[in-house]
């Protein structure tokens, strides 16, 4: 008989499968302190929590029988993942439980901003019968731009079609085939901004997506459009949005999230009659709260019964002999994935990982997970992608994973090569560990290099002619950018070449634009590896 402890308030319906299981005994005991949990956790095989219980290393050390910790929700910041991994305890969450409820809240906000529902309600209950001030617009025949077509964005697109809307979508992993299947017109962010009557955002908040809609986008935006954000605060530049509303570019906005929550009392959204706000209610439905508990309960039951399970968020145990070989390459692999993800143009369709040398003799699946995590994290964010779910997330986005092995590693003991393929391009990066030097990138596309994969990098494609290096150094110096290291790779004298610079701080987009204008310089790209 397995014993499960529920230490936070979770609905009876949510844990009903556990309660009904003949081989499981469930104890509900919410509100326990750390000392109280330590005193009793040794009797339990599984622990279910929400956000109140902090599952510390001390609690897990006392949980001698503990096999799994289930978080009835998405975030797991209240659980010490490192300690769980070290003790071989699986941590699972419920990333899909709030998909439909967030999608529906998005539509509620879209309808509200289209028909001025909150504003009209306030006037009506205040005693004013005002039918003239609230002339709305229909959704039918309007262009809806969906920025981010993952689980929630694709559900929004399905419902928007039922309203007779034309759907334009952008996502770094959205292929033409999947877009066609979803009935979405595959578009760039700028194309959506120029043409959409409504825009809704459904991407994670990453350095790349922060302020993805800001002043440059508002300047080219279709006048009179409306915008909805039920995803993450910071995706849309709040101050720039207020300015766009004042200028008549944006007719209305609806926000469930803020850059800082709760917002300050003087936040400009709170007293603007054209902006509708709610206090982060995207996942706040009875069904969503029950669904996350149901999802976690099912997976806990599968783990206890040694059946296949999903949604683990920490690294499964690896045999010690394999771990000793692979562990030094985990960080390198993730950085190689991130590096090449920042180079590729178009939706990634295939990730090819090649292992050469001694690595070809062992099970490299754990290392592949780190590499795929590096690729996906650039667009989805490190909080959403981990080494357990990375392969699942790639499959969910129709990204094919190919692993190749060779015992020959040219001039290196081991070589890890990662290439990405999209319909628009194919890019490659290779790396290794060098004794005394640590992690090194030794190849970018067809060019040999020797670069430490860390910090702020600038990758420049240029013609191999005298004066290029001097021009680049002068321009960066003028823009107060200090060069720490420089590497140049070329195949033929006077032919195509690349230059990789390590700089002391992030480089502005304006500086990158200036670089591209230099004579004989073809492309410049900032790469961030941390």
C-alpha positions in Angstrom: 0.0 0.0 0.0 1.4 3.4 -1.1 0.9 6.4 1.2 0.3 9.9 -0.2 0.4 13.1 1.8 -1.5 16.2 0.6 0.0 19.1 2.5 -1.9 22.0 0.8 -5.6 22.6 0.1 -6.5 20.6 -3.0 -10.0 19.8 -4.1 -11.4 16.4 -3.3 -12.4 16.0 -7.0 -8.7 16.7 -8.0 -7.3 13.8 -5.9 -10.3 11.5 -6.4 -8.3 9.0 -8.5 -5.8 8.6 -5.7 -8.5 8.3 -3.1 -10.3 5.6 -5.2 -7.1 3.6 -5.9 -7.0 0.3 -4.0 -3.3 0.4 -3.5 -3.1 4.0 -2.2 -3.9 5.6 1.1 -4.3 9.4 1.1 -3.8 11.7 4.1 -4.9 15.4 3.8 -3.0 17.5 6.3 -2.6 21.1 5.1 -0.8 23.9 7.0 2.1 21.8 8.4 5.4 23.6 9.4 8.7 22.3 8.1 9.4 20.6 11.5 6.0 18.9 11.4 6.5 17.7 7.9 10.0 16.4 8.7 8.5 14.4 11.6 6.0 12.5 9.5 7.2 12.5 5.9 9.3 9.4 6.4 6.0 7.3 6.2 5.0 8.5 2.8 5.8 7.5 -0.8 4.4 10.7 -2.4 3.8 14.3 -1.5 1.2 16.6 -3.2 1.5 20.4 -2.8 0.3 23.6 -4.3 2.3 26.8 -3.6 2.0 27.1 0.2 4.3 24.2 1.2 8.0 24.8 0.8 9.5 21.4 0.1 13.1 21.8 1.4 16.1 19.6 1.3 15.6 18.8 4.9 12.1 17.5 4.3 13.3 15.3 1.4 16.2 14.0 3.5 13.6 12.9 6.1 11.4 11.3 3.3 13.3 8.0 3.1 10.5 6.4 1.1 9.7 9.5 -1.0 9.5 8.7 -4.7 7.6 11.6 -6.2 6.5 15.2 -5.3 3.6 16.5 -7.3 2.9 20.2 -7.7 -0.7 20.9 -8.6 0.1 23.9 -10.8 2.9 25.1 -13.1 5.6 26.8 -11.0 7.9 24.7 -8.9 9.9 27.4 -7.2 8.7 26.2 -3.8 10.4 22.9 -4.3 14.2 22.4 -4.0 14.7 20.7 -7.4 18.5 20.1 -6.9 17.9 18.3 -3.7 15.1 16.2 -5.2 17.3 15.2 -8.2 20.2 14.3 -5.8 18.0 12.0 -3.9 16.3 10.5 -7.0 12.9 12.0 -6.2 10.8 12.8 -9.3 9.1 16.2 -9.3 6.1 16.7 -11.6 3.8 19.6 -12.4 0.7 20.3 -14.5 1.6 22.6 -17.4 -1.5 21.9 -19.4 -4.1 22.4 -16.7 -4.7 26.1 -17.4 -4.7 26.0 -21.2 -8.4 26.3 -21.8 -9.1 28.7 -19.0 -6.4 31.1 -20.1 -7.7 30.8 -23.7 -11.2 31.6 -22.6 -10.1 34.5 -20.5 -8.3 35.9 -23.5 -11.6 35.8 -25.4 -13.5 37.4 -22.6 -10.9 40.2 -22.6 -11.1 40.5 -26.4 -14.9 40.8 -26.4 -14.8 43.3 -23.5 -12.3 45.6 -25.2 -14.3 45.3 -28.5 -17.6 46.2 -26.9 -16.5 48.4 -24.0 -18.3 46.1 -21.6 -16.7 47.1 -18.2 -16.9 50.8 -19.0 -20.6 50.5 -20.0 -21.4 48.5 -16.9 -19.9 51.1 -14.6 -22.0 53.9 -16.2 -25.2 51.8 -16.1 -24.9 50.8 -12.5 -24.0 54.4 -11.7 -27.3 55.6 -12.9 -26.4 56.7 -16.5 -28.2 55.3 -19.5 -25.5 56.1 -22.1 -25.9 54.2 -25.4 -23.9 56.7 -27.5 -20.5 56.5 -25.9 -19.8 52.8 -26.4 -19.9 52.1 -30.1 -18.0 48.8 -30.4 -16.7 46.7 -33.3 -17.4 43.1 -34.4 -14.8 40.3 -34.4 -16.2 38.9 -37.6 -14.0 39.5 -40.7 -11.2 41.1 -38.5 -7.6 40.0 -38.7 -6.4 38.5 -35.4 -2.7 38.4 -34.9 -1.6 35.6 -32.5 2.0 36.0 -31.3 2.9 32.6 -29.9 1.0 29.6 -31.2 1.8 27.0 -28.5 -0.9 25.3 -26.4 -2.8 28.5 -25.5 -2.3 30.4 -28.7 -3.4 27.6 -30.9 -6.6 27.2 -28.8 -7.3 30.9 -29.2 -6.9 30.5 -33.0 -9.4 27.7 -33.1 -12.0 29.7 -31.3 -11.3 32.9 -33.3 -12.1 31.0 -36.5 -15.6 30.2 -35.1 -16.0 34.0 -34.8 -15.2 34.4 -38.5 -11.8 36.0 -37.9 -8.8 35.7 -40.2 -5.9 34.4 -38.1 -2.3 35.5 -38.7 0.2 33.8 -36.5 3.9 34.0 -35.4 5.9 31.5 -33.4 9.6 30.6 -33.7 8.6 26.9 -34.0 5.5 27.4 -36.3 6.1 25.6 -39.6 4.1 26.2 -42.8 2.6 22.7 -42.5 1.4 23.2 -38.9 0.2 26.7 -39.7 -1.9 25.3 -42.5 -3.3 22.6 -40.3 -4.3 25.2 -37.7 -5.8 27.4 -40.3 -3.3 30.2 -39.5 -1.5 32.4 -42.0 2.2 32.1 -41.1 3.5 35.7 -40.7 6.3 37.8 -39.2 5.8 40.0 -36.1 6.0 43.1 -38.3 3.5 41.8 -40.8 1.0 41.1 -38.0 1.6 44.5 -36.5 0.9 46.2 -39.8 -2.3 44.3 -40.6 -4.0 43.0 -37.5 -7.2 44.5 -36.1 -6.6 42.6 -32.8 -3.4 41.2 -31.4 -3.1 38.7 -28.6 0.3 37.5 -27.1 1.0 34.0 -25.8 4.8 33.7 -25.5 7.0 33.2 -22.5 8.9 36.2 -21.2 12.5 35.9 -22.3 15.2 38.4 -23.2 14.2 38.0 -26.8 10.4 38.5 -26.2 10.7 41.3 -23.6 9.0 44.4 -25.1 8.4 42.5 -28.3 5.8 45.2 -29.0 7.2 48.6 -28.2 7.6 52.0 -29.9 9.0 50.7 -33.2 6.1 48.3 -33.6 3.5 50.9 -32.5 4.9 53.3 -35.2 4.0 50.8 -38.0 0.8 49.5 -36.4 -2.6 49.6 -38.1 -4.5 52.6 -36.7 -7.5 51.7 -34.5 -6.3 48.2 -33.6 -6.8 46.5 -30.2 -4.4 44.5 -28.1 -4.8 41.8 -25.4 -2.2 40.4 -23.0 -3.1 37.4 -20.8 0.3 35.8 -20.9 3.2 37.6 -19.2 3.8 41.2 -18.1 6.7 42.7 -20.0 5.9 41.3 -23.4 4.4 44.7 -24.3 6.1 48.0 -23.4 3.5 49.5 -21.0 4.6 53.1 -21.4 4.8 52.8 -25.2 1.3 51.4 -25.2 -0.1 54.3 -23.2 1.6 56.7 -25.7 0.1 54.8 -28.7 -3.4 55.0 -27.1 -3.0 58.8 -26.6 -1.9 59.1 -30.2 -5.0 57.3 -31.5 -2.9 54.4 -32.8 -4.4 51.8 -30.4 -8.2 52.0 -29.8 -8.2 49.8 -26.7 -6.2 47.3 -24.7 -7.0 44.5 -22.2 -4.4 43.3 -19.8 -4.5 40.5 -17.2 -0.8 40.8 -16.4 1.7 43.6 -15.5 5.4 44.0 -15.6 5.3 44.4 -11.8 2.5 42.8 -9.8 0.5 44.1 -8.2 0.8 47.3 -10.1 1.5 50.6 -8.3 -1.5 52.7 -7.4 -0.5 55.4 -9.9 0.0 52.9 -12.8 -1.2 54.6 -16.0 -3.3 51.6 -16.9 -5.5 52.0 -13.9 -7.1 55.3 -14.8 -7.1 55.0 -18.6 -10.7 54.6 -19.9 -9.4 52.7 -23.0 -7.6 50.0 -21.0 -9.3 47.1 -19.3 -7.4 45.3 -16.5 -7.9 42.2 -14.4 -5.7 40.9 -11.5 -3.9 37.9 -13.2 -7.0 35.8 -13.5 -6.0 33.7 -16.5 -5.9 30.4 -14.5 -8.5 31.3 -12.0 -11.4 28.9 -12.7 -12.8 26.0 -10.7 -12.1 23.7 -13.6 -8.5 24.8 -14.0 -7.8 24.3 -10.3 -9.3 20.9 -10.4 -7.6 19.9 -13.7 -4.1 20.6 -12.4 -4.8 18.4 -9.4 -6.3 15.7 -11.6 -3.3 15.8 -13.9 -0.8 15.5 -11.1 -2.8 12.8 -9.3 -2.7 10.7 -12.5 1.0 11.1 -12.9 1.8 10.4 -9.3 -0.3 7.2 -9.6 1.7 6.1 -12.7 5.0 6.8 -11.0 4.1 4.8 -7.9 3.0 1.9 -10.1 6.1 2.1 -12.3 4.1 3.1 -15.4 5.1 5.7 -18.0 4.6 9.2 -16.8 4.8 12.8 -18.1 5.6 16.4 -16.9 8.7 15.6 -14.8 10.6 18.8 -14.2 13.9 17.5 -12.8 16.6 15.2 -14.1 16.0 11.5 -13.7 18.8 9.4 -12.1 21.7 8.5 -14.4 24.1 5.6 -13.7 27.2 6.9 -11.9 29.6 5.6 -14.6 27.7 7.4 -17.4 27.2 10.6 -15.3 30.9 10.9 -14.7 31.5 10.9 -18.5 28.6 13.1 -19.5 28.4 15.7 -16.7 31.3 17.9 -17.9 29.5 18.2 -21.3 26.0 19.2 -19.9 26.8 22.9 -19.8 28.7 22.9 -23.1 25.8 21.1 -24.8 23.2 23.5 -23.6 25.3 26.5 -24.7 25.9 25.0 -28.1 22.1 24.5 -28.5 21.5 28.1 -27.4 24.2 29.5 -29.7 22.9 27.9 -32.9 19.3 28.7 -31.9 20.2 32.3 -32.0 21.7 32.0 -35.5 18.9 30.1 -37.3 16.3 31.9 -39.3 12.8 30.5 -39.7 11.0 27.8 -37.7 13.2 25.0 -36.6 12.2 21.7 -38.2 15.1 19.4 -37.3 17.8 19.3 -34.7 20.8 17.0 -35.5 23.2 16.2 -32.8 26.5 14.4 -33.7 28.8 12.8 -31.1 32.3 11.9 -32.1 35.1 10.2 -30.2 34.7 8.5 -26.8 31.2 10.0 -26.3 30.0 7.7 -29.1 30.6 4.7 -26.9 28.0 5.7 -24.1 24.3 6.4 -23.9 24.2 10.2 -24.7 20.5 10.6 -24.3 20.9 12.8 -21.1 23.3 15.1 -22.9 20.9 15.3 -25.9 18.2 16.5 -23.6 20.5 19.4 -22.4 21.3 20.3 -26.0 17.6 20.3 -27.0 16.8 22.4 -23.9 19.4 24.9 -25.0 17.7 25.2 -28.4 14.2 25.5 -27.1 15.0 27.7 -24.1 16.1 30.6 -26.4 12.4 31.0 -27.5 10.4 29.3 -24.8 12.4 30.5 -21.8 14.4 28.5 -19.3 11.5 28.3 -16.8 9.3 26.3 -19.3 12.0 24.0 -20.7 14.0 21.5 -18.6 16.1 18.5 -19.3 13.1 16.2 -18.7 10.5 17.8 -20.8 12.7 19.2 -23.6 12.3 16.1 -25.9 8.5 16.2 -25.3 8.3 19.9 -26.1 10.3 19.4 -29.3 7.9 16.6 -30.4 4.9 18.8 -29.5 6.2 21.4 -31.9 7.0 18.8 -34.6 10.7 19.3 -34.3 12.6 16.2 -35.5 15.6 15.1 -33.3 18.4 13.1 -35.1 21.3 11.7 -33.2 24.4 10.5 -35.0 27.6 8.9 -33.6 31.1 8.3 -34.9 34.2 7.0 -33.1 36.4 9.4 -35.1 36.6 13.0 -33.7 39.3 14.5 -36.0 41.7 16.4 -33.7 39.7 16.1 -30.5 39.1 13.4 -28.0 35.4 14.2 -28.1 33.4 16.5 -30.4 29.7 17.6 -30.1 28.2 19.1 -33.2 24.7 20.6 -33.2 23.0 21.7 -36.5 19.5 23.2 -37.0 17.5 23.0 -40.1 14.6 25.2 -41.2 13.1 25.9 -44.6 15.1 29.1 -44.8 18.5 27.9 -43.6 20.8 25.3 -41.9 23.3 26.4 -39.3 25.9 24.4 -37.4 28.1 24.8 -34.3 30.6 22.3 -32.8 32.3 22.3 -29.4 34.6 20.3 -27.1 36.3 20.4 -23.8 40.0 21.2 -23.9 42.3 20.3 -21.0 43.4 23.5 -19.3 41.0 25.6 -21.4 37.6 24.2 -20.6 34.6 24.7 -22.9 35.4 25.7 -26.5 33.5 26.3 -29.7 35.7 25.0 -32.4 33.5 25.4 -35.5 30.7 27.7 -36.7 29.1 26.6 -39.9 32.1 25.7 -42.1 34.6 28.0 -40.4 37.1 26.7 -37.7 37.3 28.9 -34.6 38.4 28.8 -31.0 35.9 30.6 -28.8 34.9 30.3 -25.2 31.0 29.9 -25.2 30.2 32.5 -22.5 29.0 36.1 -22.0 28.1 38.6 -24.7 29.3 37.6 -28.2 29.1 39.3 -31.6 29.2 37.0 -34.7 30.2 38.9 -37.9 30.1 37.5 -41.4 32.5 39.5 -43.7 34.8 39.4 -46.7 38.4 38.6 -45.9 39.9 42.0 -46.8 42.4 44.3 -45.0 40.9 46.9 -42.7 37.8 45.0 -41.6 39.1 44.3 -38.1 40.2 47.9 -37.6 36.8 49.3 -38.9 34.9 47.0 -36.5 37.1 47.9 -33.5 36.8 51.6 -34.2 33.0 51.5 -34.5 32.6 49.5 -31.3 34.9 51.8 -29.5 32.9 54.8 -30.6 29.8 53.1 -29.1 31.6 52.4 -25.8 31.8 48.7 -26.4 35.0 47.1 -25.1 36.3 44.0 -27.0 37.6 41.3 -24.6 38.6 38.7 -27.3 38.5 38.3 -31.0 38.6 35.2 -33.2 38.6 35.1 -37.0 37.8 32.0 -39.1 38.2 31.7 -42.8 38.6 29.0 -45.5 40.5 30.8 -48.2 42.5 34.0 -48.2 40.3 36.8 -49.5 37.1 34.7 -49.4 34.3 34.6 -47.0 35.1 34.8 -43.3 33.6 35.1 -39.8 34.7 37.1 -36.8 33.6 36.3 -33.2 34.0 39.0 -30.6 33.6 38.7 -26.9 32.5 42.0 -25.5 32.0 43.3 -21.9 28.3 44.2 -22.1 25.2 43.7 -24.3 25.3 45.6 -27.6 22.4 47.8 -28.7 20.4 47.1 -31.8 21.6 50.4 -33.2 25.2 49.4 -32.9 24.5 46.1 -34.7 22.8 48.1 -37.5 25.9 50.3 -37.8 28.2 47.3 -38.0 26.2 45.9 -41.0 26.7 49.1 -42.9 30.5 48.8 -42.8 32.2 48.0 -46.2 32.6 44.3 -46.9 30.7 43.4 -43.8 27.7 41.1 -44.6 25.9 40.3 -41.3 26.3 40.9 -37.6 24.5 39.1 -34.8 24.6 39.4 -31.1 24.8 36.1 -29.2 24.2 35.9 -25.4 25.4 32.8 -23.5 25.0 32.7 -19.7 
